[in-house]
Amino acid sequence: MPVAALSDGRRAWARRTRAGTLLAWFGWLALVALTVFCWQVMTRDTIWSFVLDAPAQAADIGGRMFPPRWSYFPKLLKPMWDTLNIATLGTLASVALAVPVAFLAARNTTPSAALVRPAALFVIVASRSINSLIWALLLVAILGPGVLAGICAIALRSIGFIGKLLYEAIEEIDAAQVEAIRATGASGPQILAYGIVPQVLPAFAGMVTFRWDFNIRESTVLGLVGAGGIGLNLQSSLNTLAWPQVTLILLVILATVVASEWISARVRARFG
């Protein structure tokens, strides 16, 4: 820590030298200048008259959204069921694909750290780098609109999430337990079943349940790009300016998300 000389000749500890203080101030000024520049770039095409009128427009739309159109509720049962199927089946498909990828990516279970592990890590990173909506857009173009595209989009997105957390959990297992089972002459599948799986199963159950809960949220908007579910009804209601229907759809989505959050919390508490 630098030492500063006082006017009476004594020395005192200083947080920074004079050069360090000037450098810190220069850094703050550069940060402010960068922030101002970024703000100008972001708002270059902004029409400020629309921004100033936004509170009045929001109040007008809010007034049209109430009361909800409860008579529309029966028409939401099947789309909501499709949404739940998209989230559930997509999560199950991702589990089936992510588990072997995670074992191939973990250092202590991969058959080849030089070839197989980098390939498995690439699959995990590629899955996590593309949003579900982008997957849905691609799959709708390939498979056509409908629930199947939504299921595949959720599955492809979830592989990276489950695979990453699972392979990290596998790498953190107690190696002594595995060695003890191997010392008894157990085969590879027996070591996997009795030495590795019991250690990662609680974390695995928690991460799958959490991902399923998150996938329900994501599947509600996949219909906006034609991937099935209640998002189709939301898009059509928005396009026709049926604001009472929009309110009801949002309430149904909220109730579903709250229920899935409760189920997810109970499962995580059970295996935690």
BALOPA-486588 format. One record per residue: residue in one letter; x, z, y of N, C-alpha, C, O, CB in turn. Coordinates in steps of 0.02 Angstrom, whole numbers, padded with zeros to 5 digits, always signed. Atoms other than C-alpha are relative to their C-alpha. Glycine has a CB too. Example, Ala and Ser with C-alpha at 12.3 -4.5 7.8 and 13.67 -1.06 7.14 Angstrom:
REM residues 2
A+00045+00000-00059+00615+00390-00225+00045+00000+00060+00097+00033+00059-00050+00062+00001
S-00042-00003-00059+00684+00357-00053-00039+00037+00055-00014+00045+00110+00020-00071+00023
//
This chain:
REM residues 272
M+00043+00000-00060+00000+00000+00000+00045+00000+00062+00093+00038+00064-00048+00062+00000
P-00044+00005-00059+00073-00047+00172-00001+00063+00042-00048+00102+00040-00019-00060+00042
V-00008-00057-00046+00133+00081+00299+00000-00026+00071+00035-00073+00088+00065+00040-00015
A+00004+00020-00070+00087+00067+00483+00032+00054+00044+00026+00113+00030-00074-00011+00022
A-00033-00046-00046+00188+00145+00626-00047+00016+00058-00073-00029+00091+00066-00031+00027
L+00043-00022-00054+00087+00249+00752+00039+00001+00065+00100-00009+00066-00029+00069-00015
S-00032+00001-00066+00122+00260+00940+00048+00057+00009+00096+00051+00048-00053+00002+00054
D-00045-00057-00007+00205+00430+00922+00058-00002-00049+00095+00047-00054-00039+00064-00009
G-00056+00007+00045+00328+00366+00792-00016+00020-00072+00025+00007-00116+00056+00040+00024
R+00016-00018+00068+00239+00435+00640-00024-00061-00039-00044-00112-00011-00054+00055-00001
R+00022+00054+00043+00197+00327+00491-00064+00020-00036-00073+00079-00053+00055-00019-00050
A+00063-00014+00033+00025+00314+00412-00016-00057-00049+00003-00115-00038-00058+00009+00052
W+00020+00051+00049-00045+00225+00261-00054-00045+00030-00101-00021+00062-00026+00034-00066
A+00049+00049-00024-00141+00067+00305-00027-00039-00060+00007-00049-00110+00032-00049+00052
R+00030+00038+00055-00260-00032+00197+00032-00068-00009+00042-00091-00065-00075-00007+00011
R-00031+00066+00002-00181-00198+00242+00054-00003+00053+00054+00035+00101-00053-00056+00011
T-00048+00016-00053-00034-00264+00339-00035-00040+00054-00092-00062+00046+00061-00038-00029
R+00029+00040-00054-00063-00354+00503-00015-00071-00024-00067-00099-00008+00046-00001+00061
A+00011+00068+00026-00043-00520+00414-00058-00001-00049-00098-00048-00050+00064-00026-00034
G+00056-00003+00047-00162-00465+00278-00067+00006+00036-00117-00024+00015+00009+00059-00047
T+00062-00006-00038-00292-00414+00407-00020-00066+00031-00079-00085+00030+00008+00054+00055
L+00015+00066-00029-00279-00581+00496-00024-00049-00053-00070-00089-00042+00062-00028+00036
L+00020+00044+00054-00292-00670+00330-00072+00015-00023-00110-00031-00038+00048+00005-00059
A+00068-00018+00020-00449-00572+00285-00052-00025+00050-00104-00051+00032-00006+00076-00007
W+00046+00025-00051-00531-00613+00451-00006-00076-00003-00061-00103+00006+00024+00021+00070
F+00003+00073+00007-00485-00796+00428-00043-00020-00059-00081-00068-00055+00071-00030-00007
G+00042+00014+00058-00565-00792+00255-00074+00008+00015-00115-00033-00005+00019+00045-00058
W+00070-00010-00018-00727-00720+00325-00025-00055+00047-00082-00078+00038-00009+00068+00034
L+00021+00054-00045-00732-00850+00465-00009-00065-00038-00056-00103-00025+00052-00009+00056
A+00007+00060+00041-00704-00988+00338-00064+00002-00042-00097-00048-00050+00062-00009-00046
L+00062-00007+00039-00846-00919+00231-00061-00011+00043-00108-00044+00022-00003+00069-00032
V+00056+00011-00045-00963-00915+00381-00006-00074+00017-00062-00101+00018+00009+00042+00065
A+00001+00071-00017-00914-01092+00428-00027-00041-00059-00065-00088-00050+00070-00025+00020
L+00025+00035+00059-00945-01150+00249-00075+00011-00010-00111-00036-00028+00038+00023-00063
T+00072-00015+00007-01115-01064+00245-00040-00041+00050-00093-00068+00033-00013+00075+00011
V+00035+00040-00051-01166-01148+00409-00001-00074-00019-00052-00108-00011+00033+00009+00069
F-00003+00071+00020-01109-01317+00344-00048-00014-00057-00083-00064-00056+00072-00019-00020
C+00045+00010+00057-01203-01297+00180-00073+00003+00022-00115-00035-00002+00013+00052-00054
W+00068-00005-00026-01360-01243+00274-00020-00064+00036-00077-00087+00029-00007+00060+00047
Q+00016+00062-00035-01350-01398+00383-00011-00058-00049-00054-00100-00039+00056-00018+00049
V+00009+00053+00050-01330-01510+00231-00066+00008-00036-00101-00041-00047+00058+00001-00051
M+00062-00011+00038-01476-01429+00138-00062-00014+00042-00113-00036+00016-00001+00072-00025
T+00059+00007-00042-01594-01437+00287+00002-00063+00042-00036-00070+00090-00006+00061+00046
R-00007+00060-00041-01542-01607+00352-00065-00041+00001-00082-00069+00053+00056-00043-00027
D+00061+00039+00004-01703-01691+00292-00063+00043+00004-00118+00019-00010-00001-00040-00064
T+00058-00045-00004-01817-01541+00320-00042-00017+00061-00016-00026+00116+00023+00073+00001
I+00047+00010-00055-01971-01571+00426-00026+00068+00020-00069+00097-00013-00059-00050-00020
W+00014-00070-00018-01985-01406+00518-00072+00011+00021-00097+00067+00018+00046+00022+00055
S+00070-00009-00017-02162-01439+00577-00041+00018-00062-00089+00056-00058-00028-00064+00033
F+00033-00018+00062-02216-01432+00395+00016+00072-00020-00028+00108-00044+00021-00048-00056
V-00020-00068+00017-02118-01271+00369-00039+00050+00042-00062+00101+00017+00076+00010+00011
L+00037-00045-00043-02201-01190+00519-00074+00003-00018-00107+00054-00007+00008-00021+00073
D+00070+00003+00019-02371-01244+00454-00012+00028-00070-00070+00033-00092-00025-00071+00004
A+00006-00022+00069-02335-01176+00278-00044+00062-00008-00084+00064-00055+00068+00014-00028
P+00044-00058+00010-02417-01004+00302-00074-00017+00004-00114+00009-00035+00015+00053+00053
A+00070+00019-00005-02580-01084+00356-00022-00039-00061-00078-00029-00087-00013-00041+00063
Q+00016+00038+00060-02575-01206+00210-00006+00046-00061-00051+00037-00102+00052-00055-00012
A+00003-00047+00057-02538-01065+00087-00064+00042+00002-00095+00054-00050+00062+00046+00000
A+00062-00039-00006-02683-00963+00155-00061-00042-00018-00108-00017-00049-00007+00028+00071
D+00056+00044+00016-02799-01113+00140-00006-00011-00076-00061-00007-00104+00009-00068+00036
I+00002+00010+00073-02750-01148-00041-00019+00064-00036-00057+00064-00084+00069-00026-00025
G+00017-00064+00031-02759-00963-00083-00074+00015+00004-00103+00043-00042+00039+00056+00033
G+00072-00010-00006-02937-00957-00017-00039-00043-00048-00093-00024-00071-00021-00013+00070
R+00036+00045+00046-02986-01105-00127+00010+00020-00073-00028-00001-00116+00024-00071+00011
M-00015-00018+00070-02911-01027-00284-00044+00056-00026-00044+00069-00087+00073+00020-00006
F+00042-00056+00022-03034-00883-00290-00073-00014+00019-00087-00041+00072+00024+00068+00031
P-00011-00033+00065-03142-00845-00381+00021-00051-00053+00008-00111-00044-00063+00036-00023
P-00018+00047+00055-03071-00920-00543-00062-00030-00032-00116-00001-00030+00042+00037-00053
R+00055+00034+00033-03180-01043-00636-00001+00022-00074+00029-00009-00117+00007-00078+00006
W+00001-00029+00067-03218-00936-00790-00033-00046-00051-00018-00041-00111-00036+00066+00002
S+00032+00046+00047-03326-01073-00867+00050-00049-00031+00035-00081-00081-00055-00039+00035
Y-00052+00045+00026-03165-01172-00894+00040+00032-00056+00080-00002-00089+00047-00021+00057
F-00042-00037+00048-03093-01039-01010-00004-00029-00071+00048-00035-00103-00021+00072-00001
P+00001+00027+00069-03158-01112-01177+00043-00062-00009+00069-00074-00064-00071-00017-00019
K-00041+00059+00006-03065-01273-01140+00075+00015-00002+00115-00029-00016-00015-00047+00058
L-00071-00019+00001-02901-01176-01128+00022+00031-00066+00082+00043-00076+00013+00048+00056
L-00018-00033+00062-02908-01099-01301+00046-00043-00043+00098-00019-00066-00063+00018-00040
K-00043+00043+00041-02837-01247-01396+00066-00015+00034+00117-00011+00000-00036-00065-00014
P-00066+00010-00031-02702-01289-01266+00044+00062-00003+00105+00056-00011-00009-00021+00072
M-00041-00060+00004-02648-01107-01266+00025+00011-00071+00081+00035-00081-00040+00061+00024
W-00022-00004+00070-02643-01109-01456+00057-00048-00013+00104-00032-00049-00059-00014-00047
D-00055+00049+00007-02536-01266-01447+00064+00027+00032+00119+00018+00005-00019-00067+00032
T-00059-00029-00034-02420-01176-01325+00033+00053-00044+00094+00054-00050-00020+00030+00067
L-00027-00051+00045-02400-01029-01444+00034-00033-00060+00086-00010-00083-00055+00048-00022
N-00031+00035+00057-02365-01150-01587+00066-00032+00020+00114-00031-00018-00047-00053-00027
I-00062+00030-00024-02235-01241-01483+00056+00052+00003+00111+00041-00021-00010-00032+00069
A-00050-00053-00006-02145-01078-01445+00021+00028-00067+00080+00038-00080-00026+00056+00044
T-00015-00031+00064-02158-01006-01620+00037-00048-00047+00089-00030-00075-00064+00024-00033
L-00032+00047+00045-02116-01161-01722+00067-00023+00027+00114-00034-00011-00046-00061-00011
G-00064+00018-00029-01980-01210-01600+00052+00054-00010+00110+00039-00024-00007-00013+00074
T-00047-00055+00012-01901-01038-01616+00021+00003-00073+00080+00013-00088-00032+00067+00020
L-00017-00001+00071-01910-01043-01807+00047-00057-00017+00095-00048-00055-00064-00004-00043
A-00045+00057+00013-01831-01216-01810+00069+00013+00029+00119-00004-00003-00030-00064+00030
S-00065-00015-00030-01693-01158-01693+00038+00052-00041+00099+00048-00046-00007+00024+00071
V-00033-00050+00042-01658-01008-01805+00031-00034-00062+00088-00019-00080-00050+00055-00022
A-00026+00035+00059-01639-01122-01957+00062-00040+00016+00106-00048-00027-00054-00045-00029
L-00058+00040-00019-01514-01228-01861+00056+00043+00029+00115+00027+00020-00020-00053+00050
A-00050-00040-00035-01425-01092-01762+00039+00046-00046+00098+00059-00034-00033+00041+00054
V-00034-00047+00045-01383-00975-01907+00062-00032-00031+00116-00003-00026-00048+00024-00055
P-00062+00030+00027-01263-01095-01997+00050-00018+00054+00110-00012+00043-00017-00061-00040
V-00046+00017-00054-01191-01151-01831+00037+00063+00023+00097+00060+00038-00038-00031+00060
A-00033-00062-00021-01156-00969-01784+00053+00022-00050+00107+00044-00030-00052+00056+00008
F-00050-00019+00051-01067-00934-01949+00060-00047+00002+00116-00027-00013-00031+00000-00070
L-00056+00047-00007-00962-01090-01923+00040+00012+00063+00099-00005+00066-00026-00071-00001
A-00034-00012-00063-00920-01037-01746+00037+00067+00003+00085+00074+00041-00049-00002+00056
A-00033-00066+00000-00871-00855-01783+00069-00005-00030+00079-00038-00081-00043+00052-00037
R-00069+00003+00024-00685-00830-01806+00009+00028-00070+00050+00003-00108+00045+00037+00048
N-00010-00034+00064-00704-00717-01957-00041-00031-00057-00038-00007-00113-00017+00072+00007
T+00039+00032+00053-00823-00832-02053+00008-00075-00001-00015-00107-00048-00073+00017+00007
T-00006+00072-00002-00777-01009-02003+00049-00024-00053+00100+00009-00064+00022-00024+00070
P-00048+00025+00049-00694-01114-02138+00061-00032+00030+00112-00040-00004-00034-00050-00045
S-00058+00031-00032-00579-01197-02012-00003+00015+00075-00048-00008+00110+00001-00077-00012
A-00002-00018-00071-00532-01124-01843+00024-00059+00043+00013-00059+00104+00046+00059+00011
A-00028+00056-00038-00448-01288-01792-00049-00058+00007-00048-00093+00057+00064-00024-00033
L+00044+00058-00001-00585-01413-01833-00074+00020+00002-00111-00003+00046+00012-00043-00060
V+00071-00016+00005-00752-01335-01883-00023+00043+00058-00076+00031+00087-00014+00035-00067
R+00021-00045-00054-00757-01196-01754-00009-00036+00067-00060-00025+00099+00051+00056+00008
P+00013+00036-00063-00732-01310-01601-00062-00044-00003-00097-00050+00047+00060-00042+00017
A+00060+00042+00005-00867-01426-01667-00063+00042+00006-00111+00022+00039-00001-00039-00066
A+00058-00045-00005-00988-01280-01688-00009+00026+00071-00066+00030+00095+00007+00058-00049
L+00004-00023-00070-00947-01214-01515-00025-00055+00046-00061-00042+00094+00068+00026+00024
F+00024+00056-00041-00978-01387-01443-00076-00006-00007-00110-00019+00043+00034-00066-00021
V+00072+00003+00011-01152-01388-01521-00035+00054+00041-00087+00042+00071-00017+00007-00074
I+00030-00055-00037-01189-01218-01444+00001-00013+00075-00049-00002+00109+00037+00065-00015
V-00006+00013-00072-01126-01267-01272-00045-00058+00021-00077-00055+00073+00073-00016+00020
A+00042+00058-00017-01216-01435-01275-00074+00020+00002-00111-00004+00045+00011-00057-00050
S+00070-00022+00000-01380-01350-01320-00017+00041+00061-00070+00032+00091-00015+00040-00063
R+00013-00044-00056-01365-01220-01183+00006-00034+00067-00020-00009+00117+00047+00059-00002
S-00012+00033-00064-01313-01343-01049-00058-00043+00023-00059-00064+00081+00062-00042-00004
I+00056+00044-00017-01475-01445-01053-00064+00041-00001-00079+00074-00050-00005-00060-00050
N+00061-00038-00007-01637-01368-00992-00055-00028-00046-00054-00086-00065-00024-00001+00072
S+00054+00021+00045-01794-01372-01099-00041-00058+00028-00062-00102-00009-00046+00059-00013
L+00038+00054-00031-01883-01485-00974+00036-00067-00009+00004-00119-00020-00012+00013+00074
I-00038+00062+00010-01743-01613-00988-00003-00022-00072-00012-00081-00087+00074+00009+00022
W+00009+00017+00071-01748-01604-01178-00070-00030-00011-00077-00079-00047+00010+00063-00044
A+00068+00024+00009-01937-01628-01166-00008-00071+00027-00041-00113-00004-00050+00047+00034
L+00004+00068-00028-01919-01780-01053+00031-00051-00048+00003-00105-00058+00035-00002+00068
L-00033+00046+00047-01797-01860-01176-00041-00010-00063-00049-00065-00088+00069+00026-00017
L+00037+00003+00063-01902-01818-01328-00068-00033+00008-00092-00066-00038-00008+00069-00029
V+00063+00036-00012-02064-01878-01251+00012-00075+00001-00030-00114-00022-00032+00023+00067
A-00016+00072+00000-01979-02045-01222+00015-00026-00070+00002-00084-00085+00060-00013+00046
I-00018+00021+00068-01919-02047-01403-00058+00008-00048-00075-00039-00085+00061+00041-00025
L+00053-00015+00049-02061-01965-01500-00070-00013+00026-00117-00016-00013+00006+00072-00020
G+00065+00007-00029-02202-01994-01380-00027+00067+00023-00002+00119+00002-00048-00032-00048
P+00027-00063-00025-02307-01863-01289-00035+00038-00056-00062+00009-00103-00048-00012+00057
G+00035-00041+00049-02376-01717-01387+00039+00063-00017+00092+00077+00011-00012-00040-00063
V-00027-00065+00018-02338-01551-01469+00067-00007-00034+00111+00036-00024-00049+00036-00045
L-00062+00008+00036-02198-01618-01580+00060-00003+00047+00112+00027+00034-00002-00062-00044
A-00055+00004-00049-02091-01662-01430+00014+00068+00030+00072+00085+00041-00018-00051+00056
G-00011-00068-00028-02118-01487-01360+00035+00045-00050+00079+00083-00030-00066+00030+00020
I-00032-00042+00051-02070-01403-01524+00074-00018-00005+00117+00027-00007-00034-00010-00069
C-00070+00021+00005-01911-01506-01537+00040+00020+00062+00098+00039+00057+00005-00075-00011
A-00034-00019-00062-01868-01472-01354+00017+00075+00000+00073+00094+00018-00043-00017+00061
I-00012-00072+00003-01886-01284-01377+00054+00016-00052+00098+00058-00040-00065+00038-00018
A-00049-00012+00053-01785-01290-01539+00070-00019+00023+00117+00020+00014-00018-00039-00063
L-00067+00022-00021-01641-01389-01465+00028+00044+00055+00089+00055+00058-00003-00072+00024
R-00023-00045-00053-01632-01276-01313+00020+00068-00027+00068+00098-00003-00055+00008+00053
S-00011-00068+00025-01637-01116-01416+00059+00006-00047+00083+00061-00059-00062+00024-00035
I-00057-00003+00046-01498-01163-01537+00060+00032+00035+00094+00075+00006+00018-00071-00025
G-00058-00026-00036-01366-01125-01406-00006+00074+00014+00043+00111+00007+00010-00037+00064
F+00009-00071-00016-01441-00958-01355+00009+00043-00062+00048+00091-00061-00070+00011+00030
I-00004-00040+00061-01464-00890-01532+00068-00006-00032+00097+00043-00055-00055-00020-00050
G-00065+00010+00031-01304-00968-01597+00055+00038+00035+00099+00067+00002+00017-00072-00001
K-00052-00035-00037-01197-00894-01459-00003+00075-00012+00048+00106-00028-00006-00014+00076
L+00006-00072+00009-01265-00717-01473+00014+00020-00073+00044+00072-00085-00070+00024+00020
L-00010-00017+00070-01261-00722-01663+00073-00004-00020+00098+00039-00056-00042-00046-00045
Y-00070+00004+00020-01083-00782-01681+00043+00054+00033+00092+00077+00004+00029-00070+00018
E-00034-00056-00031-01026-00650-01557-00013+00065-00039+00031+00106-00046-00021+00009+00073
A+00016-00059+00041-01117-00518-01661+00038-00002-00066+00059+00051-00091-00075+00004-00013
I-00037+00005+00062-01034-00584-01819+00073+00018+00010+00103+00051-00032-00006-00072-00029
E-00070-00016-00014-00862-00571-01740+00012+00074+00013+00068+00098+00006+00024-00040+00060
E-00007-00071-00016-00896-00389-01693-00017+00046-00059-00020+00106-00050-00043+00017+00058
I+00018-00042+00057-00943-00328-01869+00060+00041-00022+00117+00026-00005-00026-00042-00058
D-00053-00043+00026-00844-00191-01955+00034-00035-00059+00003-00044-00112-00029+00070-00022
A-00036+00036+00053-00712-00282-02058+00014+00044-00060+00020+00019-00115+00065-00027+00027
A-00013-00045+00057-00681-00127-02165-00055-00003-00052-00042+00000-00112+00009+00072+00025
Q+00056+00004+00046-00854-00139-02240+00003-00065-00041-00011-00065-00101-00066+00004+00037
V-00006+00064+00035-00826-00321-02284+00057+00003-00051+00050-00021-00107+00012-00058+00050
E-00057-00006+00046-00656-00283-02361-00017+00045-00059+00006+00032-00115+00061+00027+00037
A+00019-00044+00055-00730-00142-02464-00043-00037-00051-00034-00027-00112-00039+00062+00026
I+00042+00039+00047-00860-00259-02539+00042-00053-00034+00032-00066-00094-00059-00033+00038
R-00043+00051+00031-00729-00394-02568+00045+00032-00054+00060+00001-00104+00044-00035+00053
A-00044-00034+00048-00619-00265-02658-00035+00013-00067-00001+00023-00117+00024+00064+00029
T+00036-00011+00062-00756-00240-02788-00005-00063-00042-00033-00062-00097-00070+00026+00015
G+00003+00064+00036-00737-00422-02841-00062-00040+00015-00080-00085-00023+00004+00012-00072
A+00061+00035-00018-00893-00482-02752+00015-00073+00018+00069-00088+00044-00036+00035+00059
S-00007+00070-00018-00918-00668-02729-00014-00011+00074-00034+00036+00110-00047-00044-00043
G+00012+00015-00070-00934-00755-02562-00072+00013+00022-00083+00046+00073+00017-00072+00013
P+00069-00016-00018-01125-00752-02559-00016+00074-00001-00055+00098+00041-00047-00036-00046
Q+00012-00073+00003-01124-00568-02609+00031+00035+00060+00002+00081+00088+00028+00029-00065
I-00031-00028-00060-01002-00527-02469-00044-00013+00061-00053+00030+00104+00072-00029+00011
L+00044+00018-00056-01116-00619-02349-00063+00042+00000-00085+00066+00052-00018-00075-00003
A+00065-00035+00005-01274-00533-02413+00007+00075+00010-00038+00106+00039-00031-00014-00067
Y-00007-00073-00002-01205-00355-02424+00050+00025+00051+00049+00084+00069+00019+00024-00068
G-00050-00022-00048-01062-00351-02300-00011-00022+00071+00007+00014+00118+00066-00023-00022
I+00007+00028-00067-01109-00461-02153-00072+00004+00025-00085+00027+00080+00023-00072+00001
V+00070+00003-00021-01298-00484-02148-00028+00068+00021-00060+00072+00073-00042-00029-00055
P+00028-00065-00022-01343-00297-02144+00027+00024+00067-00008+00060+00103+00016+00053-00052
Q-00029-00022-00064-01227-00272-01995-00028-00038+00060-00033-00011+00114+00074-00006-00001
V+00024+00041-00055-01297-00414-01890-00076-00006+00002-00104-00032+00051+00031-00069-00003
L+00072+00009+00004-01479-00406-01944-00037+00033+00058-00081+00001+00086-00026+00027-00065
P+00037-00029-00057-01539-00281-01810+00009-00040+00065-00040-00053+00100+00023+00071+00012
A-00012+00040-00060-01456-00381-01670-00033-00068-00005-00060-00094+00044+00074-00008+00013
F+00031+00065+00011-01519-00543-01746-00075+00002+00012-00104-00042+00044+00015-00025-00070
A+00072-00007-00010-01699-00482-01751-00017+00007+00074-00066-00021+00098-00027+00060-00039
G+00013-00009-00071-01688-00428-01569+00009-00064+00039-00032-00080+00082+00046+00052+00027
M-00013+00061-00038-01613-00591-01507-00052-00054-00016-00071-00092+00029+00070-00027-00014
V+00051+00050+00017-01740-00699-01603-00066+00017+00034-00100-00027+00061-00009-00004-00076
T+00062-00020-00033-01886-00597-01537+00003-00011+00075-00046-00034+00105-00015+00074-00015
F-00008+00011-00072-01818-00604-01360-00005-00074+00016-00036-00094+00066+00067+00028+00024
R+00002+00072-00013-01795-00792-01373-00071-00026-00009-00092-00070+00029+00048-00037-00047
W+00069+00021+00009-01972-00814-01441-00041+00018+00061-00082-00022+00085-00030+00032-00063
D+00035-00021-00060-02038-00715-01293+00017-00046+00058-00027-00065+00097+00018+00073+00018
F-00021+00045-00054-01937-00824-01174-00027-00070-00011-00045-00104+00037+00076-00001+00005
N+00025+00068+00014-01992-00984-01262-00074-00007+00017-00096-00062+00035+00011-00017-00073
I+00070+00003-00021-02174-00941-01230-00005-00017+00074-00047-00057+00094-00037+00066-00015
R-00001+00016-00071-02135-00943-01045+00018-00073+00012-00013-00108+00052+00049+00046+00038
E-00022+00069-00011-02044-01109-01058-00051-00050-00026-00061-00103+00004+00067-00011-00035
S+00047+00049+00029-02175-01192-01169-00062-00010+00044-00097-00060+00037-00021+00023-00069
T+00059+00008-00043-02311-01162-01038+00009-00055+00051-00041-00080+00078-00014+00066+00035
V-00011+00052-00051-02230-01289-00922+00022-00066-00031+00029-00115+00005+00052+00023+00050
L-00022+00062+00031-02175-01420-01049-00055-00054+00005-00040-00113+00006+00019+00011-00073
G+00054+00048-00007-02346-01501-01034+00003-00040+00064-00027-00094+00069-00066+00034-00004
L-00007+00037-00063-02301-01552-00857+00037-00066-00009+00029-00112+00031+00037+00042+00051
V-00035+00063+00014-02189-01686-00934-00028-00034-00062+00003-00080-00088+00075+00013-00008
G+00033+00033+00055-02309-01730-01075+00017+00028-00069+00002-00005-00119+00017-00070+00001
A-00020-00027+00065-02242-01615-01212-00052+00048-00029-00034+00089-00071+00066+00037+00008
G+00054-00039+00031-02410-01533-01252-00006+00070+00028+00036+00092+00067+00010+00003-00073
G+00011-00068-00021-02481-01361-01223-00042+00005+00063-00070-00045+00087+00065+00034+00012
I+00043-00013-00056-02571-01283-01078+00026-00031+00065-00010-00036+00114-00009+00075+00009
G-00027+00033-00059-02455-01367-00955-00036-00065+00017-00039-00085+00076+00073-00014-00010
L+00039+00061-00013-02558-01527-00975-00062+00017+00042-00078-00019+00089-00021-00033-00066
N+00058-00020-00039-02712-01436-00912+00019+00021+00070-00016+00008+00118-00037+00058-00035
L-00023-00020-00066-02612-01361-00770+00015-00061+00043-00002-00062+00103+00062+00045-00006
Q-00017+00060-00038-02548-01531-00718-00063-00038+00022-00068-00059+00079+00044-00046-00041
S+00061+00036-00018-02720-01612-00724-00040+00037+00053-00069+00006+00097-00043-00011-00061
S+00036-00040-00050-02796-01469-00624+00033-00006+00068+00000-00009+00119-00005+00073-00021
L-00036+00008-00064-02660-01483-00492-00012-00070+00029-00020-00077+00089+00074+00012-00010
N+00009+00068-00025-02681-01671-00481-00069-00011+00029-00077-00050+00076+00012-00050-00056
T+00069+00008-00025-02869-01656-00454-00018+00054+00052-00075+00058+00074-00049+00003-00057
L+00009-00054-00050-02848-01508-00333-00055+00049-00022-00093+00074+00020-00018-00031+00068
A+00049-00048+00027-02956-01399-00447+00031+00069+00002+00052+00095-00050-00023-00020-00073
W-00036-00062-00009-02886-01238-00378-00030+00059-00038+00008+00100-00062+00003+00017+00073
P+00026-00055+00042-03008-01118-00465+00023-00006-00073+00033+00045-00106-00075+00000+00002
Q-00026+00009+00068-02952-01194-00631+00073+00019-00004+00096+00047-00054-00010-00072-00023
V-00070-00019-00002-02771-01172-00581+00008+00075-00003+00051+00101-00039+00034-00027+00064
T-00002-00073+00001-02803-00988-00549-00013+00026-00070+00022+00071-00094-00051+00029+00048
L+00016-00023+00068-02883-00966-00720+00058-00015-00048+00075+00027-00090-00065-00034-00025
I-00056+00017+00044-02739-01057-00806+00058+00048+00011+00089+00070-00037+00023-00073+00013
L-00055-00047-00015-02612-00946-00718-00016+00069-00028+00029+00103-00052+00012+00004+00076
L+00019-00065+00028-02709-00791-00770+00008+00001-00076+00030+00050-00104-00072+00017+00019
V-00007+00005+00073-02713-00850-00951+00074+00002-00019+00093+00036-00067-00033-00064-00027
I-00073+00000+00013-02525-00884-00947+00028+00071+00010+00068+00094-00030+00036-00050+00046
L-00023-00068-00014-02495-00712-00869-00018+00047-00057+00023+00087-00079-00028+00025+00066
A+00022-00044+00054-02598-00625-01003+00040-00014-00064+00058+00033-00100-00075-00009-00013
T-00038+00017+00060-02507-00719-01141+00072+00025+00004+00099+00051-00045+00000-00075-00011
V-00069-00023-00009-02336-00678-01070+00004+00076-00005+00051+00103-00035+00027-00023+00068
V+00001-00073+00006-02382-00494-01053-00006+00022-00072+00028+00068-00094-00057+00030+00042
A+00008-00016+00071-02440-00490-01234+00064-00014-00039+00083+00026-00082-00058-00039-00030
S-00062+00016+00035-02282-00576-01295+00056+00049+00018+00097+00067-00024+00023-00071+00015
E-00050-00050-00021-02175-00455-01193-00011+00065-00037+00037+00098-00057-00004+00011+00076
W+00015-00062+00036-02264-00308-01275+00022-00006-00073+00051+00041-00101-00075+00017+00004
I-00020+00010+00070-02238-00381-01450+00076-00001-00006+00104+00030-00052-00029-00066-00027
S-00073+00003+00002-02056-00419-01412+00031+00069+00008+00079+00086-00028+00026-00047+00056
A-00028-00067-00010-02024-00243-01349-00010+00044-00062+00034+00083-00080-00033+00034+00060
R+00013-00040+00061-02105-00166-01505+00048-00020-00056+00074+00023-00091-00073-00009-00023
V-00045+00023+00053-02001-00274-01622+00071+00022+00014+00106+00046-00032-00003-00077-00007
R-00068-00020-00016-01839-00238-01530+00009+00075-00009+00062+00098-00031+00018-00020+00071
A-00004-00072+00011-01878-00052-01533+00001+00017-00074+00033+00066-00094-00058+00035+00033
R+00002-00012+00072-01913-00063-01720+00068-00013-00032+00088+00024-00077-00054-00044-00033
F-00064+00018+00030-01746-00145-01760+00059+00025+00041+00117+00016+00021+00005-00075-00008
G-00055-00022-00044-01645-00065-01618+00035+00062-00026+00082+00086+00005-00025+00013+00069
//
